[in-house]
Amino acid sequence: MRFIIDAQLPFSLKKLLIDIGHDVIHTDDLIDKERTSDNEIREVSDNQNRIVISKDSDFVDSFYVKGIPKKLLLISTGNIKNSELFSLFSKNIEKIVILFETNDLVEMDNNDIIAHE
């Protein structure tokens, strides 16, 4: 899958997902780095057919109101250690990929993976 990771998530998450076999960019790869606007992230996502990975609920709002981004992985774990976040991704990425075959909004919290309509 193709992902773009928002700034509030660690850059090292990119390496984890690449190592698993995904095509991933992080906002730190873009010109404005951590200051990349949500609109720019949506544009990159749309133009490059990437799933946005973010903790930002603004993406949920734009997903439902404007249909942008087309696909969103919402991380609703709250503040956790990077090692815990990486563990959640490692344990759940296969399920996430499967859910994106038939869903456009998937949410991962500390305990569950939820596909939203």
C-alpha positions in Angstrom: 0.0 0.0 0.0 1.0 3.6 -0.4 0.9 5.8 2.7 1.7 9.4 3.7 2.4 9.8 7.4 1.4 13.1 9.1 3.9 15.1 11.2 2.6 14.2 14.6 3.6 10.6 14.1 7.3 9.6 14.2 9.4 9.6 11.1 10.7 6.2 12.1 7.3 4.7 11.5 8.1 5.2 7.8 11.0 2.8 8.1 8.9 0.2 9.8 6.2 0.3 7.1 8.8 0.3 4.3 10.5 -2.7 5.9 7.1 -4.5 5.8 6.9 -3.8 2.1 4.8 -0.6 1.7 5.5 2.6 -0.2 5.6 5.3 2.4 6.4 9.0 2.7 6.4 11.2 5.8 5.7 14.9 5.9 9.4 15.3 6.8 10.1 14.2 3.2 8.1 17.2 1.8 9.4 20.7 1.3 7.7 22.2 4.4 8.5 19.2 6.5 6.6 19.3 9.9 4.9 22.5 8.8 3.2 20.9 5.8 -0.4 21.9 5.9 -3.3 19.5 6.0 -4.4 20.7 2.6 -1.0 19.9 1.2 -1.1 16.4 2.7 -4.6 15.9 1.2 -3.3 17.0 -2.2 -0.3 14.7 -2.1 -2.6 11.9 -0.9 -5.0 12.5 -3.8 -2.3 13.0 -6.5 -0.2 10.0 -5.4 -3.0 7.7 -4.4 -1.7 7.5 -0.8 -3.6 6.6 2.4 -3.2 9.3 5.0 -2.0 8.1 8.4 -2.8 10.7 11.1 -4.0 11.4 14.6 -5.6 14.6 13.4 -9.4 14.5 13.6 -9.5 17.4 11.0 -8.8 14.7 8.4 -11.9 12.8 9.5 -14.0 15.9 9.0 -12.7 16.5 5.5 -13.1 12.8 4.7 -16.8 12.9 5.5 -17.6 16.4 4.2 -15.4 16.6 1.1 -14.3 13.0 0.5 -10.7 14.0 0.9 -8.5 12.2 1.6 -10.0 9.2 -0.2 -8.6 6.9 2.4 -7.6 7.5 6.0 -6.0 5.6 8.8 -6.9 7.4 12.0 -4.6 6.7 14.9 -6.6 7.2 18.1 -4.2 5.8 20.7 -3.6 9.0 22.6 0.0 9.6 23.7 1.9 6.4 23.7 5.6 5.5 23.5 6.9 5.0 19.9 7.8 1.4 20.8 4.1 0.8 21.7 2.9 2.4 18.5 5.4 0.3 16.4 4.1 -2.8 18.2 0.5 -1.9 17.3 1.4 -1.4 13.7 3.5 -4.6 13.5 0.6 -6.7 15.0 -2.2 -5.0 13.0 -0.8 -4.0 9.6 -2.1 -7.1 7.8 -5.6 -6.5 9.1 -5.4 -2.8 8.2 -4.4 -3.7 4.7 -7.3 -6.2 4.4 -9.8 -3.6 5.7 -8.7 -1.0 3.2 -9.6 -3.4 0.4 -13.3 -2.7 1.2 -13.2 0.4 3.5 -11.9 4.0 3.1 -11.7 4.9 6.8 -10.0 2.7 9.3 -9.2 3.6 12.9 -6.6 2.0 15.2 -6.7 2.6 18.9 -4.8 0.8 21.7 -7.1 -2.3 21.5 -9.0 -2.5 18.3 -9.0 -1.9 14.5 -12.3 -0.4 13.4 -13.6 0.0 9.9 -15.9 3.0 9.6 -18.6 3.4 7.0 
